[in-house]
Amino acid sequence: GVEANFNGTLGDFDWYLNYSYIRATFESNLLLSSPFNPMADANGNIQVTPGDRIPGLPLHSLKAGLGYNVTDKWNVAIESIVNSSTYMRGDEANLLSQVPGYAIFNLRSTYKITDYLEAFVKVNNIFDTTYETFGTVGDPTQVFPGFSNPAFYSPGAPIGAWAGVRVTL
């Protein structure tokens, strides 16, 4: 994999860019038990081969932000988090559809009241994007009798806002 981090200041603007490329793969043949994977053999196993990607790890991740100093005490910024698709846990053989990638955007603002006191406002997922952060295969009938889809997804956080005061000693 590769990870690159850049940041800087240009006049009243500050910025950062963090990118990672992680091609985490299996390097050996493996026969794994995955009884709820619809592609499993009659014994509930899946065959993992060298090069299959490890589930839950996005190939590409990007975090970027741009801030503006409105005054010496007040800063506003927009930030983004972008992740590419991932394979589900229980699909180590990469046989099923992937958990889709996503992009979310956050806003934040800080105001320095004194050298030790700062007010802040933060709004995450400003567009209230619906997305999933993780997936796994399992037995749906234990939770939903009569349901047949073995894919379970972890939803990403909806829009959320926080405001507060930060004290630095």
Summary of the structure (lengths in Angstrom):
residues: 169
radius of gyration: 21.4
end to end distance: 38.7
largest distance: 67.6
contacts: 451
relative contact order: 0.17
helix: 2%
strand: 53%
